[in-house]
Every structure is written in C-alpha cells, then in structure tokens.
Amino acid sequence: MTPSPVTVADASFDFALLQQSAARTGSRNRRALWWLLGLLALLLGSVVTLLLYLNNFEAEEAARRRAADAQWLEQSVQFHFRRLEDDLLVLSRQAVQQSTGVGALLPEQSPELKAGLLWREPGVILSSGWIPAGQLDDPRVGPARWSVDWDAHADNAEALALMQSTSQGLRRAAYAGLMRDSKGIPNDVVWLAVPFFDRGQFAGNYLVAVSLNQALRALLPAWFMQDHRVELLTTEAIETPEMDYRAALNLPGTDLFVQVALTQVQPTTVPRIFFLVALLFLSGMLVSLYALRRDFIKRQQVQALLQAQVALRTAMENSVTIGLRAWDLGGKILYVNDAFCRMVGYSAVELIGRTIPFPYWPVEQIDALQRVHDGIMLQGTSGEGVEVQFQHADGHLIDVLIHEAPLNTATGEQIGWMSSVLDISERKRGQRMAAQQQEKLEASGRLVAVGEVASTLAHELNQPLGALSSFANGLLNRLNDGSIELPELLPVVQRMARLAERAGGIIQRVNAFARRRELSPQRLDLVKLLQRVMGLFGDDNAPIPAWSLPDQRVWVEVDELLFEHLVNNLVGNAQDWAPHGDQRPQVWVELRVDPDQGMAVLSVADTGPGVSDDAQATIFNAFVSSKEGGMGMGLAICRSIVEAHHGRIVVSRDPLLGGACFTVTLPLAKPRQSKELP
C-alpha cells in the first residue's frame, strides 16, 4: 500500500518514530555533505579530463567523417550503377521482344521505362545500343561511339573485346575503360555491357558509354560538393594527400578510384558546446549544493512520517475482518491479508504465487468459478459485487461477496485487480431460513385461498349432486312401481354416471390445490382433451356449449388437471352469464392455431351482457366478482394457470354473440424428431 504524501500538520498519531529518526539526522547530514564534496571534486577532474579529450576527439571525428563519406560514396556509386545495369536488362528484353534490329539507339529514342538516375540524367549516357549475339566480333556493329572508341587506340579494342567476352562467359555485366584517345591519353568514358539470355541462350549485349565525370556530378548532392572536391584516379596516380581520401568505384573490369579532397574544414562545435554545457551544469551544481542539503533534512522528516503512516495502516489492515487479495492479469495471487487467510484456512505462504484454480475453490465448482474469473478479467465487478462459494481448508463451504477494483501502477497502467472479500455465510443462512419461513407462509396462504375456492366451487357440486339425487329417487320410485323396462334403465344410469364423474372431477381439482400440487406439464393433444372435457357439459339446465375444433392435432405442454380446471371455469362462467343477455342463451368454444406466432388459441364466448371496459382491467384480480355471492377467485385462478404455462388470457366483446369472449393463448409444443402418431 503506497502512502500519500503528508506534512507534519496532517499527522494525528504518535510521533515517537519521527523523534527517534530525527536524533540521527545530524550525523547523516555530515556524511551526505562529505559525499557531495567528493562528488564535486570528481566533477572538476572530469572537466579537466574532458578538455584534454576534446582535442583528440576532434582529430578522430575528422578521420571518422572522412571514412564515413568514403563509404557512403562507394555505396552510392555501386547502387546507381547496379540500377543502370537493371535498366539495360529491361531494354535488352524489350529489344529482343520487339526485334528492333541492329543500330545505335540514343537514350531519348529508347523505349519508355522507369529508369534510374544515371539513365535519366542528361550527359551521363553518351551512346547506347543493342548488339545481337552473332555480331559481337564486328566493331562496325553497335552504337555510334562504339566504332570510334574501338578504332581510337589498341588498348580500347582489347578492353572492349574482353568486356564482351566476359559478359557472355560470366553471364553478368562487365565494364571497360577508361577509354583512350588516339594519343593514348585516357578520358572519363567507360563502356558497360549487359548480357541478355533468352531461355538459357545468349541473345546479345546491351552497350552504353558512360561519362564518369557527369555521373559523379549527378550522383553527388550539392551539400556534399560545397565542402569537397572530387576527381577520378587510376592506378597510375594513387598518391593521396593526408587530409584527402579515396573511394573505390568497384566497377568489374576497371580499376578506378575517386579522390575526395576537403575544401572547407567545419569546426567541431558539438564538443565545444558540450564542454560549455558541462561547465554550466557544474556551476549550477555548486549553487544547488546548499539547497540540496536543506532539502535532505526535510525529506528525512517526511520519510519518517511516511514510515509511521505505513506502520499505522499495516496495523489497521491486519485488524479488519474483510479479506483483501491482490492478483495480476494472469490470475496469480500477489498479496493476501490475515483476514483472508483466516477466512479460507490457508497461510499467506501457501497462497501467494498460486494461479488458478486456487486451492480454496471447491472442486465441483471450478468451471463456474473459472467463468466468474474470466468475467472479472474483462470488466471487473458491478456495484453489487459477485457472490461465490469458497472452500475452507477443513472442507466446509463459505459464501463470500467479492468486489474488485483495478490495481494500477503509478503511471496508470493496470497490472491486476484488488479484491475485497466479505464472508456472508451468516447472511445467506438467514436468507435461507427466511425463504423457508416465506414458503411456509405461502403454503398457509394457499390453504386459505383453497378454502375460499372451495366455497366458491361448492355451487358447482350442488347442481350435479342435486340432479344425481333426483335421478336416483325417480329410478327407485319406478323400480318400486315396476313401471320401468330395462332399455329405459340404461340411459338413466349412464346420465347418473356422467354426473357422478363430473362431481368427482370438481372435488379432484379442489383437492389438488389443497395439496399444493406442483406444475406437471406433459405433451397433450389439445383437441382430444377438449373433446373429453366438453362431453361433460349438458346434463343440467344450463345452455349446452357448441364448439369448433381443428381436424389436425394441436400439441401443447400443459398440466392436464390444471388445464381441465381452466376450461371448466371458463365454460361454466359462460353458462352462468349466457341467459342474462338479450339473445337466446348460447355458449361457443373455438380452438384454432396461429402458425405465425406458434400459438394455440382457445376462445370461449357467450350471449351474456359482456364485460365493461372499466371492469376489464380488474376482472382477473383476486376477490373481484360481479356474480351475486361470488368470491372472485375463479378468473384469478384461471389467469394463474395460464401464466404458469407461459400463456396469456384476455377478455373482449364477441362480435357475433355480443357477450364476453375469453381468449387463451398457449405456446405450441416443439415438434419431436419422429412424426406424431395419428
């Protein structure tokens, strides 16, 4: 932990450490003063040595500069002549491809190419042309200057013939020169022959006559020529003055040099400036010695304060109960405090330097903790932190809440993360106990709701049980009188069985709610289920519902018992309200499929008065009922059943019957791999 700079006035703790350090300040200052005086003497000696060194440095610098200039000149000449050879190779290929024939070809008449400096500079190329392979021995064939130089002197003819044979035999460019006039005096002209081979066969040479003086003027920049004088040298004149230097041209077939003479000697101002700067710094150091001595005293006092603060903050850090952990971007632990070690049961020696997976990670949760670790590496933790589980060294699990903050260097570069780890095991245990209590309260509330539902559904049992009692008494009377035949007995018994089955279904649904039955969805054919449920209606004085079902099967994932309760509630509610309208009582049930939305749509409509716009917002709330004596739980239960199946229920006015229309939408079941059985 890096302490922030403070002053003496900012401190609010014991200064024993500061006073103990101040007792040794005098002796430290004296030792520091002797060190500074020794440093000053060393600097004075360094200045004298530097003055002697500069004289020798100037001579060496001049020699080094001459060597660098010579090396640069050699490389520049070689580069541009190699570029000229490449240009002539291109012209050779063009001459063969275009079959231009034999004859002189001036530079301005040559085919267009992106040539180098020597080819483009006026006056450098004196003559050029292509000589096919079969005419190399004929001196009359070639560029315009070729025959002139050939006939001017015997050495020229020998050098030019050797150049052509060398280029053909060695398959590379060759040079000849310097050329001599009729009196044997050499000029500045050299010839260059570049051979061209077509599919391995020698096709001929491309020849150019180059003026070396013009070439050097073109190659050497103006800033170089301001301080130097350049002239060509041969082996006949190799004596070089002491201040001059020579650079070899390295043109194969020639033995030529360039002599460079310094015309202006530049003063070595840099060493002198350096010497003056050194003197200036020495003067500044003398002035700074006194101020530096005073600054030493202040720095020692501040250092003592910082050490005291570090000790205080270390004690505070060791006293907190929150675990602190620092780790780098590679996942290696850099630091842990005592609270963290006590939390996980490992010592700091066992943890520092370990990488993921950490020893306090539960084995069965390593993959999940790895994903949490990767998420922290990307963006840290949010304000709420991250809840995970650590495993103590003795094996028991600990619930912890982790907050991460970037661990940055003094320059702002992030090198890792700083974690604060809070043990929330007791909090989680309290939350689990609260959840259990809440679950018990919800179970009790559900039992209360079931009691209310049972009271609201009691009237549904009165009708089938009353009809069943009437059929039974009528059957007994006719049996006692002997006025009933066996064919008449069968329909009566069948109607009694259906009434008993309907009453049993109502009791079964209420019993399922009372037992706090969990949702058990299964794959069902909604058409078949509705056919069975709708067959139970029509045994009392209520209007018999009519329905329209699709021909194909409609597969949904529903709890069969809860969905049956939903249909019975909606159809029963429609039967209750249908007689209260202006039309003949009717109930209409329709099932259709919405393939675009992937939904099954069930509609139950009646001829009743319908639901007003104001009541539509609250009709599905619990304990809201417009029936006389109703408890208002039927539609609330219907909405709960639909939402538990990820569906939706709405109410509107039916455009044909004029009454209420309840529409239930449920998601279709996903198709199986194999086709459904018909």
C-alpha positions in Angstrom: 0.0 0.0 0.0 1.6 3.3 -1.1 1.1 6.1 1.4 0.1 9.5 0.2 2.5 12.5 1.0 1.6 14.3 4.2 3.0 17.2 6.2 3.7 17.3 9.9 0.5 19.3 10.5 -1.6 16.5 8.9 -0.4 13.8 11.3 -2.8 12.8 14.2 -0.8 9.9 15.7 2.2 9.3 17.9 5.4 10.9 16.7 7.8 8.5 18.5 9.1 7.1 15.3 9.7 10.6 13.9 11.6 11.7 17.1 13.7 8.5 17.0 14.7 9.2 13.4 15.4 12.9 14.0 18.1 12.0 16.6 20.3 10.5 13.8 19.7 13.4 11.3 22.9 15.4 12.2 25.3 12.5 11.5 23.5 11.6 8.3 23.8 15.2 7.0 27.5 15.3 7.7 28.1 12.1 5.8 25.9 13.4 2.9 28.0 16.6 2.8 31.2 14.7 2.5 29.7 12.7 -0.3 28.7 15.8 -2.1 32.2 17.4 -1.7 33.8 14.2 -3.1 31.3 14.3 -6.0 32.3 17.9 -6.7 36.0 17.0 -6.8 35.2 14.2 -9.1 33.4 16.5 -11.5 36.2 19.0 -11.5 38.6 16.3 -12.5 36.2 15.1 -15.1 36.1 18.6 -16.7 39.9 18.7 -17.0 40.0 15.2 -18.5 37.2 16.2 -20.9 39.2 19.2 -22.0 42.2 17.0 -22.9 39.9 14.5 -24.5 38.3 17.0 -26.8 41.5 17.8 -28.7 42.0 14.2 -29.5 38.3 13.8 -30.2 38.3 16.4 -33.0 41.1 14.7 -34.9 39.3 11.3 -34.6 36.0 12.8 -35.6 37.5 14.3 -38.8 39.0 10.9 -39.6 35.8 9.1 -38.9 33.9 11.6 -41.0 36.2 11.1 -44.0 35.8 7.3 -43.6 32.0 7.6 -43.5 32.0 9.9 -46.5 34.1 7.4 -48.5 31.9 4.5 -47.5 28.8 6.5 -48.5 30.3 7.5 -51.8 31.2 3.9 -52.6 27.8 2.6 -51.8 26.0 5.4 -53.7 28.1 4.7 -56.9 27.5 0.9 -56.6 23.8 1.4 -56.1 23.2 3.7 -59.1 25.4 1.6 -61.4 23.5 -1.6 -60.4 20.3 0.3 -61.2 21.7 1.2 -64.6 22.5 -2.4 -65.2 18.9 -3.3 -64.3 17.6 -0.6 -66.7 19.8 -2.0 -69.5 18.5 -5.5 -68.8 14.9 -4.3 -69.3 16.0 -2.6 -72.5 17.6 -5.8 -73.7 14.4 -7.7 -73.1 12.4 -5.1 -75.0 15.0 -5.2 -77.9 14.6 -8.9 -78.2 10.8 -8.9 -77.9 10.3 -6.0 -80.4 13.1 -7.2 -82.8 14.2 -3.7 -83.4 17.4 -4.8 -85.3 20.9 -3.6 -85.1 21.9 0.0 -84.8 22.5 2.9 -82.5 19.8 3.7 -80.0 20.1 7.1 -78.3 18.7 7.5 -74.8 15.9 9.8 -75.9 14.9 7.2 -78.5 14.8 4.3 -76.1 11.5 2.6 -75.1 9.8 4.2 -72.1 10.8 2.7 -68.8 11.1 3.8 -65.2 14.8 4.2 -65.3 17.3 5.2 -62.6 19.2 8.4 -62.1 22.1 7.6 -64.4 19.9 6.8 -67.4 17.7 9.9 -66.9 20.4 12.5 -66.2 21.4 14.3 -69.4 25.1 13.9 -70.4 25.7 10.8 -68.4 24.9 8.2 -71.2 26.9 9.2 -74.3 25.8 6.4 -76.5 23.8 3.1 -76.2 22.6 0.3 -78.4 21.9 -3.4 -78.7 24.3 -5.9 -80.4 22.9 -9.4 -81.2 24.9 -12.5 -80.3 26.1 -13.2 -83.9 27.6 -9.8 -84.5 29.7 -9.3 -81.4 33.1 -9.6 -83.3 32.2 -6.9 -85.8 33.3 -3.5 -84.5 31.2 -1.7 -87.1 28.0 -3.0 -85.5 27.0 -1.2 -82.4 26.2 2.3 -81.1 27.6 5.3 -82.8 30.5 5.8 -80.4 31.4 2.1 -80.3 33.4 2.0 -83.5 35.1 5.4 -82.7 36.5 4.2 -79.4 37.3 0.8 -80.9 39.5 2.3 -83.6 41.0 5.2 -81.4 43.5 3.0 -79.6 44.6 -0.6 -79.5 44.1 -0.8 -75.7 40.5 0.3 -76.3 39.8 -2.5 -78.7 41.4 -5.1 -76.4 39.4 -3.8 -73.4 36.1 -3.7 -75.3 36.6 -7.2 -76.7 37.5 -8.5 -73.2 34.3 -6.8 -71.8 32.0 -8.6 -74.3 33.6 -12.0 -73.8 33.5 -11.5 -70.0 29.8 -10.6 -70.0 28.9 -13.6 -72.2 31.1 -16.1 -70.4 30.4 -15.0 -66.8 26.7 -14.1 -67.6 27.0 -10.7 -65.8 27.6 -7.1 -66.5 31.1 -6.1 -67.4 32.9 -2.7 -67.8 35.8 -1.4 -69.9 37.7 1.8 -69.6 38.9 4.4 -69.2 38.9 4.9 -73.0 41.9 6.5 -74.6 42.1 8.9 -77.5 44.4 8.5 -80.5 47.4 9.8 -78.4 46.8 7.3 -75.6 45.5 9.9 -73.1 42.6 8.5 -71.0 39.3 10.3 -70.8 36.4 9.8 -68.4 34.4 7.4 -70.6 33.7 3.7 -69.6 31.7 1.2 -71.5 29.1 -1.1 -69.9 27.9 -4.4 -71.5 24.8 -6.1 -70.0 24.2 -9.6 -71.4 20.7 -11.0 -72.0 19.9 -14.7 -72.1 16.7 -15.9 -73.6 15.6 -19.3 -72.3 19.3 -20.0 -71.3 20.7 -19.0 -74.7 22.8 -15.9 -75.1 20.9 -13.3 -77.1 23.3 -10.4 -77.1 24.7 -7.4 -75.2 23.2 -4.0 -74.5 26.0 -1.4 -74.6 26.2 2.1 -73.1 29.1 4.6 -73.0 29.1 6.4 -69.6 30.8 9.7 -68.8 32.1 9.2 -65.2 32.5 12.9 -64.5 28.9 13.6 -65.5 27.8 10.5 -63.5 29.6 11.8 -60.3 28.1 15.2 -60.7 24.6 13.6 -61.0 25.2 11.3 -58.0 26.8 13.7 -55.6 24.4 16.2 -53.9 25.0 19.9 -53.7 25.6 19.9 -49.9 28.5 17.4 -50.5 30.1 19.3 -53.3 30.1 22.5 -51.2 32.8 21.1 -48.8 34.5 18.6 -51.2 36.4 18.4 -54.5 36.0 15.1 -56.4 38.3 13.8 -59.2 38.9 10.4 -60.9 42.1 8.4 -60.2 43.6 5.4 -61.9 46.4 3.1 -60.8 48.9 5.4 -62.5 48.2 8.1 -59.9 47.5 6.8 -56.4 49.3 9.3 -54.2 46.8 10.9 -51.8 47.4 13.9 -49.5 47.0 13.3 -45.8 43.7 15.2 -45.5 42.1 13.6 -48.6 40.8 10.1 -49.1 40.0 7.8 -51.9 36.8 5.7 -52.7 36.9 2.7 -55.0 34.2 2.6 -57.7 34.1 -1.2 -57.7 33.1 -1.5 -61.4 34.1 -5.0 -62.7 36.7 -4.7 -65.4 38.1 -1.3 -64.3 40.5 -0.2 -61.6 39.2 3.3 -60.8 39.1 5.4 -57.7 37.6 8.7 -56.7 39.7 11.1 -54.8 37.8 13.4 -52.4 39.5 16.5 -51.0 38.1 18.6 -48.2 37.8 22.2 -49.4 36.3 23.6 -46.1 37.0 22.1 -42.6 34.0 22.5 -40.4 34.7 23.3 -36.8 33.7 20.7 -34.3 31.2 22.8 -32.5 29.4 19.9 -30.8 32.3 19.0 -28.4 32.8 22.7 -27.6 29.1 23.1 -26.9 29.2 20.0 -24.7 32.2 21.4 -22.8 30.3 24.7 -22.2 27.2 22.8 -21.1 29.3 20.8 -18.7 30.7 24.0 -17.2 27.3 25.4 -16.9 26.0 22.3 -15.1 28.9 22.4 -12.8 28.2 26.0 -11.8 24.5 25.1 -11.3 25.6 22.1 -9.1 27.7 24.4 -6.9 24.7 26.7 -6.5 22.4 23.7 -5.7 24.6 22.1 -3.1 23.3 24.4 -0.3 19.7 24.0 -1.3 20.2 20.2 -1.6 21.5 20.0 1.9 18.4 21.8 3.3 16.2 19.5 1.2 17.8 16.4 2.7 16.6 17.4 6.2 13.0 18.0 5.0 13.0 14.7 3.1 14.2 12.7 6.1 11.4 14.2 8.2 8.8 13.4 5.5 10.2 9.9 5.2 9.9 9.3 8.9 6.2 10.4 8.7 5.6 8.1 5.8 7.1 5.2 7.7 4.9 5.9 10.6 1.9 6.0 8.4 2.8 2.7 6.8 3.1 1.1 10.2 -0.3 2.6 11.2 -2.0 1.5 8.0 -0.5 -2.0 8.3 -1.9 -2.4 11.8 -5.3 -1.1 10.5 -5.2 -3.6 7.6 -4.4 -6.5 9.9 -7.3 -5.6 12.2 -10.1 -5.6 9.7 -12.3 -8.6 9.2 -12.7 -8.1 5.4 -10.4 -10.3 3.3 -8.1 -8.5 0.9 -6.5 -10.2 -2.1 -4.4 -8.8 -5.0 -3.8 -10.8 -8.2 -2.3 -9.9 -11.5 -3.9 -10.1 -15.0 -2.6 -13.7 -15.4 -4.5 -14.9 -12.4 -1.5 -15.2 -10.0 -2.1 -14.1 -6.3 0.2 -11.2 -5.3 -1.0 -10.4 -1.8 -3.4 -11.6 0.9 -4.1 -10.2 4.3 -4.6 -12.1 7.6 -8.4 -11.9 7.4 -8.4 -13.6 4.0 -6.1 -16.3 5.3 -8.3 -16.9 8.3 -11.4 -17.0 6.0 -10.0 -19.8 3.7 -7.8 -21.6 6.2 -4.6 -21.2 4.3 -1.4 -19.3 5.2 -0.1 -16.4 3.1 2.9 -18.6 2.1 0.6 -21.2 0.7 -1.5 -18.7 -1.4 1.0 -16.1 -2.7 2.2 -17.1 -6.1 -0.6 -19.6 -6.8 -2.5 -19.4 -10.0 -6.0 -20.6 -11.0 -7.5 -22.9 -9.9 -6.9 -21.6 -6.4 -6.8 -24.1 -3.6 -9.8 -22.7 -1.9 -12.0 -23.3 -4.9 -14.5 -26.2 -4.5 -13.7 -29.0 -6.9 -17.2 -29.3 -8.2 -17.5 -25.5 -8.8 -14.1 -25.0 -10.6 -15.8 -24.5 -14.1 -18.3 -22.0 -12.7 -15.6 -20.1 -10.8 -13.4 -20.1 -13.9 -16.2 -18.3 -15.8 -16.6 -15.8 -13.0 -12.9 -15.2 -13.0 -12.9 -14.6 -16.8 -15.8 -12.1 -16.4 -13.9 -10.2 -13.8 -10.8 -10.1 -16.0 -12.9 -8.4 -18.7 -14.9 -5.8 -16.8 -14.4 -6.3 -13.1 -17.5 -6.5 -10.8 -20.6 -4.3 -10.7 -21.6 -2.3 -7.7 -23.4 -5.2 -6.1 -20.3 -7.5 -6.3 -20.2 -11.2 -7.2 -21.4 -13.9 -4.8 -19.5 -17.2 -5.0 -18.5 -20.0 -2.6 -15.1 -20.7 -1.3 -14.0 -24.0 0.4 -12.2 -23.7 3.7 -9.1 -25.8 4.3 -11.1 -28.1 6.6 -13.7 -28.8 3.8 -16.7 -26.6 4.7 -18.1 -24.1 2.2 -18.1 -20.4 2.7 -20.4 -17.9 1.0 -18.5 -14.8 0.1 -19.2 -11.4 -1.7 -16.4 -10.2 -3.8 -15.8 -6.6 -5.0 -13.0 -6.0 -7.5 -11.1 -2.7 -8.2 -8.4 -2.2 -10.8 -4.8 -2.5 -9.5 -2.8 0.3 -11.3 0.8 1.4 -11.2 1.8 5.0 -10.6 1.7 5.6 -14.3 -2.0 4.4 -14.5 -1.2 1.1 -16.2 -3.4 -1.7 -14.9 -1.4 -4.8 -13.7 -4.2 -6.7 -12.0 -7.2 -6.5 -9.6 -7.6 -5.7 -5.9 -10.3 -7.8 -4.2 -12.3 -7.2 -1.0 -13.8 -10.5 0.1 -16.7 -10.4 2.7 -17.9 -13.6 4.4 -21.7 -13.6 4.0 -22.3 -17.2 5.2 -24.4 -16.0 8.1 -26.4 -13.7 5.9 -27.0 -16.5 3.4 -28.1 -18.8 6.2 -30.5 -16.1 7.4 -31.8 -15.7 3.9 -32.4 -19.5 3.5 -34.3 -19.5 6.9 -36.3 -16.5 5.7 -37.1 -18.3 2.4 -38.2 -21.4 4.3 -40.5 -19.3 6.5 -41.8 -17.5 3.4 -42.5 -20.8 1.8 -44.5 -21.9 4.9 -46.4 -18.7 4.8 -47.2 -19.1 1.2 -48.4 -22.6 1.8 -50.6 -21.4 4.6 -51.9 -18.6 2.4 -52.6 -21.1 -0.4 -54.6 -23.3 2.0 -56.6 -20.2 2.9 -57.1 -19.5 -0.8 -58.1 -23.1 -1.4 -60.8 -22.7 1.3 -62.2 -19.7 -0.4 -62.0 -21.5 -3.8 -63.8 -24.5 -2.2 -66.6 -22.2 -1.0 -66.9 -20.6 -4.5 -66.9 -24.0 -6.2 -69.5 -25.5 -3.8 -72.4 -24.4 -6.0 -70.8 -26.4 -8.9 -71.3 -29.5 -6.8 -74.9 -28.7 -5.9 -76.1 -29.0 -9.5 -74.6 -32.4 -10.4 -75.3 -33.8 -6.9 -78.9 -32.5 -6.9 -79.5 -33.9 -10.4 -77.9 -37.2 -9.4 -80.2 -37.4 -6.3 -83.3 -36.6 -8.5 -82.4 -39.3 -11.0 -81.8 -41.8 -8.2 -85.1 -41.1 -6.4 -87.1 -41.2 -9.7 -85.4 -44.5 -10.6 -86.2 -46.0 -7.2 -89.9 -44.9 -7.5 -90.3 -46.5 -10.9 -88.5 -49.7 -9.8 -90.8 -49.9 -6.8 -93.8 -49.4 -9.0 -92.4 -51.9 -11.6 -93.1 -49.3 -14.4 -89.6 -49.2 -16.0 -88.2 -51.5 -18.5 -84.5 -52.5 -19.0 -84.0 -50.4 -22.2 -85.2 -47.3 -20.3 -82.9 -48.0 -17.4 -79.6 -47.8 -19.3 -79.8 -44.1 -20.3 -80.7 -43.1 -16.8 -77.8 -45.0 -15.3 -75.4 -43.5 -17.9 -76.5 -39.9 -17.1 -76.1 -40.7 -13.4 -72.6 -42.0 -14.0 -71.6 -38.8 -16.0 -73.0 -36.6 -13.2 -71.0 -38.5 -10.6 -67.8 -38.3 -12.8 -68.3 -34.5 -13.1 -68.7 -34.1 -9.4 -65.7 -36.2 -8.8 -63.6 -34.1 -11.2 -64.6 -30.9 -9.3 -63.6 -32.5 -6.0 -60.3 -33.8 -7.5 -59.3 -30.3 -8.7 -60.0 -28.7 -5.4 -58.1 -31.5 -3.7 -55.1 -30.9 -6.0 -54.9 -27.2 -5.0 -55.2 -28.1 -1.3 -52.2 -30.5 -1.6 -50.1 -27.7 -3.0 -49.6 -29.7 -6.2 -46.6 -28.7 -8.3 -47.0 -27.9 -12.0 -46.5 -31.2 -14.0 -46.7 -30.4 -17.7 -46.9 -33.1 -20.3 -47.2 -33.3 -24.0 -51.0 -33.5 -24.8 -53.3 -33.2 -27.8 -55.5 -30.2 -27.0 -58.2 -31.3 -29.5 -58.6 -34.7 -27.7 -58.5 -33.1 -24.3 -61.2 -30.5 -25.2 -63.4 -33.2 -26.7 -63.3 -35.2 -23.4 -63.9 -32.1 -21.2 -66.7 -30.7 -23.4 -68.5 -34.0 -23.3 -69.2 -33.5 -19.6 -71.4 -30.4 -20.1 -75.1 -30.6 -20.9 -76.6 -32.6 -18.1 -78.3 -29.7 -16.4 -80.5 -26.7 -17.4 -77.5 -24.6 -18.5 -77.1 -23.9 -22.2 -75.2 -26.7 -24.0 -71.9 -25.3 -25.4 -71.2 -25.6 -29.1 -67.6 -25.9 -30.2 -65.4 -25.9 -33.3 -62.1 -27.8 -33.2 -59.5 -28.2 -35.9 -59.2 -31.5 -37.8 -55.4 -31.9 -37.1 -53.9 -32.5 -33.7 -52.7 -29.5 -31.6 -49.8 -30.4 -29.3 -49.1 -28.3 -26.2 -47.1 -28.8 -23.0 -49.7 -28.4 -20.2 -50.7 -29.8 -16.8 -53.8 -31.9 -17.7 -55.6 -31.4 -14.4 -55.0 -27.6 -14.2 -56.0 -27.1 -17.9 -59.2 -29.1 -17.4 -59.9 -26.8 -14.4 -59.3 -23.8 -16.6 -61.7 -25.0 -19.3 -64.4 -25.9 -16.7 -64.1 -22.5 -15.1 -64.4 -20.6 -18.4 -67.2 -22.7 -19.8 -69.1 -22.7 -16.5 -68.8 -19.0 -16.2 -70.1 -18.6 -19.8 -73.1 -20.8 -19.0 -73.9 -18.7 -15.9 -73.9 -15.4 -17.9 -75.4 -16.5 -21.2 -79.1 -16.4 -20.0 -78.6 -12.7 -18.9 -78.3 -11.4 -22.4 -80.9 -10.2 -25.0 -80.4 -13.3 -27.3 -81.2 -17.0 -26.9 -78.6 -18.3 -24.4 -75.6 -19.7 -26.3 -72.0 -20.7 -25.4 -69.4 -21.0 -28.2 -66.0 -22.7 -27.7 -63.4 -22.5 -30.6 -59.8 -23.8 -30.9 -57.5 -22.6 -33.7 -53.8 -22.5 -34.4 -51.7 -19.4 -35.1 -48.7 -20.8 -37.0 -47.0 -17.4 -37.4 -46.8 -16.9 -33.7 -46.6 -20.6 -32.8 -49.6 -20.4 -30.5 -52.8 -22.4 -29.8 -55.7 -20.0 -29.4 -58.8 -21.1 -27.3 -61.9 -18.8 -27.3 -65.0 -19.1 -25.0 -67.8 -16.7 -25.9 -71.4 -16.3 -24.6 -74.5 -14.2 -25.2 -74.4 -12.5 -21.8 -74.1 -8.8 -21.1 -70.3 -8.9 -21.5 -67.5 -7.2 -19.5 -67.4 -3.4 -19.4 -64.2 -1.5 -20.4 -63.7 -0.4 -16.8 -64.1 -4.0 -15.4 -61.7 -5.5 -17.9 -58.7 -4.0 -16.0 -59.7 -5.7 -12.7 -61.7 -8.8 -13.7 -58.7 -11.2 -13.3 -57.8 -9.8 -9.8 -58.4 -11.9 -6.8 -61.6 -11.3 -4.8 -63.2 -9.3 -7.6 -66.5 -10.7 -8.7 -69.7 -9.4 -10.4 -71.6 -12.6 -9.6 -74.1 -12.5 -6.7 -72.4 -14.4 -3.9 -69.2 -15.0 -5.8 -65.8 -14.9 -4.1 -63.9 -13.6 -7.2 -61.3 -16.4 -7.3 -62.3 -18.3 -10.4 -60.8 -16.0 -13.1 -57.8 -15.2 -10.9 -57.1 -18.9 -10.7 -57.6 -19.1 -14.5 -55.0 -16.3 -15.1 -52.5 -18.0 -12.7 -52.9 -21.3 -14.6 -52.4 -19.7 -18.0 -49.4 -17.6 -16.9 -47.8 -20.8 -15.3 -47.9 -22.3 -18.8 -46.2 -19.2 -20.3 -49.5 -18.2 -21.9 -51.9 -15.2 -21.8 -55.6 -14.7 -21.2 -57.6 -11.6 -22.2 -61.3 -10.7 -22.3 -63.1 -8.8 -25.0 -66.6 -8.5 -26.5 -67.6 -11.2 -29.0 -68.7 -9.6 -32.3 -71.3 -12.3 -33.1 -72.8 -13.4 -29.8 -72.4 -9.9 -28.2 -71.3 -11.2 -24.8 -67.9 -11.7 -23.2 -65.2 -13.6 -25.1 -62.3 -15.0 -23.1 -59.3 -15.8 -25.3 -56.4 -18.0 -24.0 -53.2 -18.3 -26.0 -50.7 -21.1 -25.2 -47.3 -21.8 -26.9 -47.3 -24.9 -29.1 -45.1 -27.8 -28.1 -41.9 -28.2 -30.0 -42.1 -30.9 -32.7 -40.4 -34.2 -31.9 -37.7 -35.8 -34.0 -40.2 -38.5 -35.2 -43.6 -37.8 -36.5 -46.5 -37.9 -34.0 -48.7 -40.9 -34.2 -52.2 -40.2 -35.6 
